[in-house]
Amino acid sequence: MSKALALIADSTGVTPEEVKEVLRGMIISGKQQHNATATDAEMTVVSSIFAKYDLNSFVREGHAFVSGGKLQVITGLDGWLKIANRDPNFDGYEQFENFDEKGELISVT
């Protein structure tokens, strides 16, 4: 079991084996079409990246998926905010909702 899985387990209060199975299930979504599963190498990469940046995939701070046969690991909005809030120079952000003439939301900037 990798150190990264152990770190995630410690921070979430579950066993490393449970973390591994949940992450494996989260990664496979694109692979399930072909009855494939995430490899141990993919699990190590994903858990190491999440551990390095102290991201919790269980609350969607980070995501992993397979696209074009290649593993993709991305930071979710909550993950970016978590990282930004660690910086003492970060002074918040503003969000603006944009509506069309019918009052329907068309974007958030």
TIPALO-767263 format. One record per residue (C-alpha): x, y, z; residue in one letter; residue number from 1. Coordinates in steps of 0.5 Angstrom, whole numbers, plus 500, padded with zeros to 3 digits. Example, Ala and Ser with C-alpha at 12.3 -4.5 7.8 and 13.67 -1.06 7.14 Angstrom:
2
u->525 v->491 w->516 type->A seq->1 $
u->527 v->498 w->514 type->S seq->2 $
// end
This chain:
109
u->500 v->500 w->500 type->M seq->1 $
u->503 v->507 w->498 type->S seq->2 $
u->504 v->512 w->503 type->K seq->3 $
u->500 v->517 w->499 type->A seq->4 $
u->494 v->512 w->500 type->L seq->5 $
u->496 v->512 w->508 type->A seq->6 $
u->496 v->519 w->508 type->L seq->7 $
u->489 v->520 w->505 type->I seq->8 $
u->486 v->514 w->509 type->A seq->9 $
u->489 v->518 w->516 type->D seq->10 $
u->486 v->524 w->514 type->S seq->11 $
u->479 v->521 w->512 type->T seq->12 $
u->478 v->516 w->518 type->G seq->13 $
u->478 v->510 w->513 type->V seq->14 $
u->483 v->504 w->512 type->T seq->15 $
u->488 v->505 w->506 type->P seq->16 $
u->484 v->499 w->503 type->E seq->17 $
u->478 v->502 w->503 type->E seq->18 $
u->481 v->509 w->500 type->V seq->19 $
u->484 v->504 w->494 type->K seq->20 $
u->477 v->501 w->492 type->E seq->21 $
u->474 v->508 w->492 type->V seq->22 $
u->479 v->511 w->488 type->L seq->23 $
u->479 v->505 w->484 type->R seq->24 $
u->472 v->506 w->483 type->G seq->25 $
u->472 v->514 w->481 type->M seq->26 $
u->478 v->513 w->476 type->I seq->27 $
u->475 v->507 w->472 type->I seq->28 $
u->469 v->511 w->470 type->S seq->29 $
u->471 v->512 w->463 type->G seq->30 $
u->475 v->505 w->463 type->K seq->31 $
u->468 v->501 w->465 type->Q seq->32 $
u->466 v->501 w->458 type->Q seq->33 $
u->471 v->496 w->456 type->H seq->34 $
u->471 v->492 w->463 type->N seq->35 $
u->477 v->495 w->465 type->A seq->36 $
u->480 v->497 w->472 type->T seq->37 $
u->485 v->502 w->474 type->A seq->38 $
u->491 v->499 w->475 type->T seq->39 $
u->496 v->499 w->481 type->D seq->40 $
u->500 v->504 w->477 type->A seq->41 $
u->494 v->509 w->476 type->E seq->42 $
u->492 v->508 w->483 type->M seq->43 $
u->499 v->510 w->486 type->T seq->44 $
u->500 v->516 w->481 type->V seq->45 $
u->493 v->519 w->483 type->V seq->46 $
u->494 v->518 w->490 type->S seq->47 $
u->501 v->521 w->490 type->S seq->48 $
u->498 v->527 w->487 type->I seq->49 $
u->492 v->528 w->491 type->F seq->50 $
u->497 v->527 w->497 type->A seq->51 $
u->502 v->532 w->495 type->K seq->52 $
u->497 v->537 w->494 type->Y seq->53 $
u->493 v->535 w->500 type->D seq->54 $
u->487 v->534 w->496 type->L seq->55 $
u->481 v->530 w->498 type->N seq->56 $
u->478 v->526 w->492 type->S seq->57 $
u->472 v->524 w->497 type->F seq->58 $
u->469 v->531 w->497 type->V seq->59 $
u->471 v->532 w->490 type->R seq->60 $
u->477 v->537 w->491 type->E seq->61 $
u->481 v->533 w->485 type->G seq->62 $
u->478 v->528 w->480 type->H seq->63 $
u->482 v->523 w->476 type->A seq->64 $
u->479 v->520 w->469 type->F seq->65 $
u->481 v->516 w->463 type->V seq->66 $
u->481 v->520 w->456 type->S seq->67 $
u->484 v->517 w->450 type->G seq->68 $
u->487 v->512 w->454 type->G seq->69 $
u->491 v->516 w->458 type->K seq->70 $
u->490 v->518 w->465 type->L seq->71 $
u->488 v->525 w->467 type->Q seq->72 $
u->488 v->528 w->474 type->V seq->73 $
u->485 v->535 w->475 type->I seq->74 $
u->484 v->539 w->481 type->T seq->75 $
u->476 v->541 w->482 type->G seq->76 $
u->474 v->548 w->484 type->L seq->77 $
u->474 v->546 w->491 type->D seq->78 $
u->481 v->544 w->491 type->G seq->79 $
u->483 v->550 w->487 type->W seq->80 $
u->480 v->554 w->493 type->L seq->81 $
u->483 v->550 w->498 type->K seq->82 $
u->490 v->551 w->495 type->I seq->83 $
u->489 v->558 w->494 type->A seq->84 $
u->486 v->559 w->501 type->N seq->85 $
u->493 v->557 w->504 type->R seq->86 $
u->497 v->563 w->501 type->D seq->87 $
u->497 v->568 w->505 type->P seq->88 $
u->497 v->573 w->500 type->N seq->89 $
u->490 v->571 w->497 type->F seq->90 $
u->485 v->576 w->499 type->D seq->91 $
u->478 v->572 w->496 type->G seq->92 $
u->475 v->572 w->490 type->Y seq->93 $
u->468 v->575 w->487 type->E seq->94 $
u->463 v->571 w->483 type->Q seq->95 $
u->458 v->575 w->478 type->F seq->96 $
u->452 v->571 w->475 type->E seq->97 $
u->450 v->573 w->468 type->N seq->98 $
u->443 v->572 w->466 type->F seq->99 $
u->439 v->573 w->459 type->D seq->100 $
u->433 v->577 w->458 type->E seq->101 $
u->429 v->572 w->460 type->K seq->102 $
u->432 v->572 w->467 type->G seq->103 $
u->436 v->565 w->465 type->E seq->104 $
u->443 v->564 w->468 type->L seq->105 $
u->447 v->564 w->462 type->I seq->106 $
u->454 v->564 w->466 type->S seq->107 $
u->458 v->565 w->472 type->V seq->108 $
u->464 v->569 w->472 type->T seq->109 $
// end
